[in-house]
Amino acid sequence: MQKLLIKGKKEISGSISISGSKNATLPILAASILAQKIKLSNIPFVKDIFTMIELLKFIGMKIKIERKNKTIQINNNHKNINTLAPYRLVKTMRAGVLVLGPLLTKYKKAKVSLPGGCAIGSRPVDLHLFALKKLGAKIKIKDGYIIAEAKKGLKGSKIRFPSISVGATENALLAACGAEGRTILFNCAIEPEIQDLILFLKKLGFKIKISGRSISIQGNKLVKKKINHHIIFDRIEAGTYLIAGTLIGRKLILKQIKPKILKCEINVLKKMGAKIIFKGNSLTIFKSSNLKKISLSTKPFPGFPTDLQAQLMVLMTQSKGVSKIRENIFENRFMHVPELKRMGAKIVIKNKTAFVYGASKLAGAEVMATDLRASVSLVLAGLIAENRTIVNRIYHLDRGYEFLEKKLKKCKAKIKRI
């Protein structure tokens, strides 16, 4: 099994080009079921993307990958479509459930395995099914599968989500595109990745409007035959390297981003003492030797993202005083804490809040990744720790970070895969 070997206390400098967003690409790939012929560019070739591609191929879509140009061409000729998404292709990836909405609305039936992914909480599909039922779907769960049908097609409806959910918003949005009449979704997630999905769907010809946390969709069966779409940058990858630069960056430049989308993350880091300079579609970050404590909570966009909670906690270990971070999105997203404590971090968990006592001297150790974002937090800890750190189970890391060690090595970090 592959591991990462990291030698800490080495400043990094240079430039990193931020990859396309995994969390934008996955729902857009699911949305390609509604299309005929599309070309997607700025694709991050990480494990979750390849898993989704395999799922689409199983369904019956023709896909051509061009790694050099970071593009995917998809052709859905409507012949021999399989409305099944099997367990073997959904078990490692939460986003697999997103094919449910487009399959159901276009082909009037779907059988999709209950999803897997990181063990960071239950993340039930209740809200997905709640929305699809409101659109007229008949749904049952049997033998670990969601079995859905709408023999007469889906009908537009007004749907208010009882709580904000990115996945449920995406699935309902995709289903509503092929439903008869207008659907209005209330209390939606409005993450940049969802906005990119909406931009893609509008290119296909669907009429969609966003107002605050409401999304209005006019159902339509006819779509444009051929479109191109460029995937937005990965704001979580950008945020991860922003934190790395604040920790150990002599001069770290992040390219191919839109700073406006990172407004909350940048504001948090600046409050902690980060030195960040803007220039067009790039940022330059310098190491801060006088980090301040901070208290915050994870929230849906435009709040601080749960996907950066573990990384920020590493920065908190180096700040002066007691920092607090409350996890409001997932109930089991502090699994990186025991591993950070093994490296010398002083962290106490009370209810949903982590109290991080700084500044702590971290020492290298052999640690184990438990989920995607936890794994990269251990990499950040290894970069600032004394001596050597070994991060095990990095297959989690490969699900969502493209060329992580190559990008860091290019910036003079001492890191290698063994």
Secondary structure, DSSP 8 states (H G I E B T S, - for coil): ---EEEE-S--EEEEEE--B-HHHHHHHHHHGGG-SEEEEES----HHHHHHHHHHHHHT-EEEEETTTTEEEEE---SS---EE-HHHHTT-GGGGGGHHHHHHHHSEEEEE-----SSS---SHHHHHHHHHTT-EEEEETTEEEEE-TT--B--EEE-SS--HHHHHHHHHHHHTSBSEEEEES----HHHHHHHHHHHHHT-EEEEETTEEEEE--S---SEEEEE--B-HHHHHHHHHHHHHHEEEEEEES--GGGGHHHHHHHHHTT-EEEEETTEEEEE--SS-B--EEEB-STTSB-GGGHHHHHHHHTTSBEEEEEE--S-TT--TTHHHHHHTT-EEEEETTEEEEEE----B--EEE--SHHHHHHHHHHHHHSBSEEEEE-THHHHTT-SSHHHHHHHTT-EEEE-
